[in-house]
Amino acid sequence: MSERVEIRFPHKTVEVPVFVGTEGEKAIDVSNLRAESGYITLDPGFVNTGSCASDITFIDGEKGILRYRGIPIEVLAGKSTFLETAFLLIYGHLPTITELAEFTNRIRRHTMLHEDIKAFFSGFPRDAHPMAILSSVVCSLSTFYQNENRPENELMELNTVRLLAKLPTIAAYSYKKSIGQPFVYPDNSREYCENFLHMMFSVPSEEYHVDPDHIDALNLLLILHADHEQNCSTSTVRLVRSSMGNLFACIAAGICALWGPRHGGANQEVIEMLEHMRAEGGNVKKYIELAKDKNSKFRLMGFGHRVYKNFDPRAKIIKGACDKLLNKLKRHDPLLDLAKELEEAALQDAYFVDKKLYPNVDFYSGIIYKAMGIPVPAFTVMFALGRLPGWLAHAREYTHDPKNKIGRPRQIYTGEMQRDYIPIEKRG
Ligand SMILES: CC(C)(COP(=O)(O)OP(=O)(O)OC[C@H]1O[C@@H](n2cnc3c(N)ncnc32)[C@H](O)[C@@H]1OP(=O)(O)O)[C@@H](O)C(=O)NCCC(=O)NCCS
């Protein structure tokens, strides 16, 4: 018989079922608790609340484990490509040679944007944040693909491919817009990451050779960002999908959620923090003290994680990749030295040790992006390109779940109790 636990209330005891995951994680299923006891559970920030059961990604934050569909992130980082990892996340298994070729070819055939979309770009101010452009243009794709008379499954499939194919083009166009260069059309003879770098950095008047080390580094970073179970942006995507929102609207909402500095926006903030520190003389100790000071709003960006209470396994891989890329490019970045110094100082400080605050995925990724020539405001866009397969996989999983329900949390009201309406002339 499956496990059950008793919850004792002043007026009665209620027995609730325990849900057990494949890795032995346990959850108390409270879905009938209110009906049976009159109580709801309260958990601001969903610190201890599972919003769903999911087959996609497993994280053990205490041990620093991350697996996509059962495969450790370290293995995928060493052996896979971004599109293969995307296939794995979305369809649940590693593709055969034929499946991967078909998937890749379908994506290749959808990389262009409708020519009218270019007009959207000219409407944005030159200094618009690229995340704002990305989410707006992704949402506007729904206006180009509406009223399509296809079965729901077929539409989900097609829009999945469209999004994977077009996001790099939109991202590259938003960069070109910001620097006033002409848009570079996708070149479908190129592989996914190479094509993106080509659209970002080539100009029609000159030949451009994409550095293979940059392609490898980008491929790695996109794999590492591809999914991270029920984070803020993924939960947003699932929530929008739960109202039966269209896939473009779901992904646009995910992009907006990712933008904030507590989530994907942290990679931009890390570099800005390191640059600021360097400009001020590189006094690491001062910033460690500032991060500990409860009267200051300053936090060590790229440090800490809701789930990881140990090293973020992605941060370890990125740190290694960062060293490797800079060595290969024979480039020295003083920000990397500063980041390492900061990490060392934080990991020896009782505040960070006691609170289990370790470097997260964003701590070193910006240094690689910088070495590749990606402008700092576009760092979070790179995160979005990587996270897209995860968002798509979760939207799909939600859609195919026969028990899915609209996401609608409850609350405990703490405002005024019923009171009288006082006519305006009588208000004091
Ligand atoms: C990621 C993050 C939002 C997680 O938040 P959370 O799980 O809600 O944890 P909290 O914000 O409650 O932090 C727990 C404690 O550690 C402290 N803390 C967390 N991250 C910190 C940081 N980067 N620098 C200094 N102190 C930090 C908090 O002040 C809090 O201290 P308290 O218990 O004395 O109040 C948080 O660690 C953070 O803001 N990090 C910096 C931004 C970042 O790198 N985000 C990218 C995540 S991949």
The ligand as an SDF file (V2000), in Angstrom:
LIG
                    3D

 48 50  0  0  0  0  0  0  0  0999 V2000
   19.5290   33.0650   -6.2160 C   0  0  0  0  0  0  0  0  0  0  0  0
   18.8340   33.7190   -5.0180 C   0  0  0  0  0  0  0  0  0  0  0  0
   17.7490   34.6440   -5.5860 C   0  0  0  0  0  0  0  0  0  0  0  0
   18.1950   32.6280   -4.1510 C   0  0  0  0  0  0  0  0  0  0  0  0
   17.3370   33.2190   -3.2620 O   0  0  0  0  0  0  0  0  0  0  0  0
   16.6060   32.4420   -2.0530 P   0  0  0  0  0  0  0  0  0  0  0  0
   16.6440   30.9830   -2.2460 O   0  0  0  0  0  0  0  0  0  0  0  0
   15.2650   33.0960   -1.9050 O   0  0  0  0  0  0  0  0  0  0  0  0
   17.5010   32.7330   -0.8150 O   0  0  0  0  0  0  0  0  0  0  0  0
   17.4780   34.0530    0.0770 P   0  0  0  0  0  0  0  0  0  0  0  0
   17.3990   35.2710   -0.7760 O   0  0  0  0  0  0  0  0  0  0  0  0
   16.4150   33.8910    1.1140 O   0  0  0  0  0  0  0  0  0  0  0  0
   18.8990   33.9620    0.7510 O   0  0  0  0  0  0  0  0  0  0  0  0
   19.1630   33.1900    1.9110 C   0  0  0  0  0  0  0  0  0  0  0  0
   20.1430   33.9800    2.7780 C   0  0  0  0  0  0  0  0  0  0  0  0
   21.4000   34.0840    2.0810 O   0  0  0  0  0  0  0  0  0  0  0  0
   21.6920   35.4600    1.8040 C   0  0  0  0  0  0  0  0  0  0  0  0
   22.1440   35.5340    0.4110 N   0  0  0  0  0  0  0  0  0  0  0  0
   21.6450   34.8080   -0.6420 C   0  0  0  0  0  0  0  0  0  0  0  0
   22.3290   35.0830   -1.7640 N   0  0  0  0  0  0  0  0  0  0  0  0
   23.2450   36.0090   -1.4180 C   0  0  0  0  0  0  0  0  0  0  0  0
   24.2320   36.6970   -2.1560 C   0  0  0  0  0  0  0  0  0  0  0  0
   24.3880   36.4670   -3.4660 N   0  0  0  0  0  0  0  0  0  0  0  0
   25.0210   37.5900   -1.5100 N   0  0  0  0  0  0  0  0  0  0  0  0
   24.8530   37.8170   -0.1800 C   0  0  0  0  0  0  0  0  0  0  0  0
   23.9330   37.1820    0.5690 N   0  0  0  0  0  0  0  0  0  0  0  0
   23.1360   36.2950   -0.0360 C   0  0  0  0  0  0  0  0  0  0  0  0
   20.3850   36.2270    1.9860 C   0  0  0  0  0  0  0  0  0  0  0  0
   20.6130   37.5590    2.3580 O   0  0  0  0  0  0  0  0  0  0  0  0
   19.7030   35.4220    3.0680 C   0  0  0  0  0  0  0  0  0  0  0  0
   20.2730   35.7880    4.2940 O   0  0  0  0  0  0  0  0  0  0  0  0
   19.3660   35.7490    5.6440 P   0  0  0  0  0  0  0  0  0  0  0  0
   18.9670   34.3200    5.8280 O   0  0  0  0  0  0  0  0  0  0  0  0
   20.2920   36.2600    6.6920 O   0  0  0  0  0  0  0  0  0  0  0  0
   18.1970   36.6650    5.3820 O   0  0  0  0  0  0  0  0  0  0  0  0
   19.8440   34.5240   -4.1630 C   0  0  0  0  0  0  0  0  0  0  0  0
   20.8620   33.6680   -3.7050 O   0  0  0  0  0  0  0  0  0  0  0  0
   20.4350   35.7150   -4.9260 C   0  0  0  0  0  0  0  0  0  0  0  0
   19.8160   36.7930   -4.9590 O   0  0  0  0  0  0  0  0  0  0  0  0
   21.6420   35.5340   -5.5560 N   0  0  0  0  0  0  0  0  0  0  0  0
   22.2300   36.5860   -6.3430 C   0  0  0  0  0  0  0  0  0  0  0  0
   21.5730   36.6310   -7.7100 C   0  0  0  0  0  0  0  0  0  0  0  0
   21.9940   35.4740   -8.5850 C   0  0  0  0  0  0  0  0  0  0  0  0
   23.1620   35.1610   -8.7260 O   0  0  0  0  0  0  0  0  0  0  0  0
   20.9740   34.8650   -9.2230 N   0  0  0  0  0  0  0  0  0  0  0  0
   21.1870   33.8070  -10.1860 C   0  0  0  0  0  0  0  0  0  0  0  0
   20.5940   32.5040   -9.7150 C   0  0  0  0  0  0  0  0  0  0  0  0
   21.0350   31.1990  -10.8290 S   0  0  0  0  0  0  0  0  0  0  0  0
  1  2  1  0
  2  3  1  0
  2  4  1  0
  2 36  1  0
  4  5  1  0
  5  6  1  0
  6  7  2  0
  6  8  1  0
  6  9  1  0
  9 10  1  0
 10 11  2  0
 10 12  1  0
 10 13  1  0
 13 14  1  0
 14 15  1  0
 15 16  1  0
 15 30  1  0
 16 17  1  0
 17 18  1  0
 17 28  1  0
 18 19  1  0
 18 27  1  0
 19 20  2  0
 20 21  1  0
 21 22  1  0
 21 27  2  0
 22 23  1  0
 22 24  2  0
 24 25  1  0
 25 26  2  0
 26 27  1  0
 28 29  1  0
 28 30  1  0
 30 31  1  0
 31 32  1  0
 32 33  2  0
 32 34  1  0
 32 35  1  0
 36 37  1  0
 36 38  1  0
 38 39  2  0
 38 40  1  0
 40 41  1  0
 41 42  1  0
 42 43  1  0
 43 44  2  0
 43 45  1  0
 45 46  1  0
 46 47  1  0
 47 48  1  0
M  END
$$$$
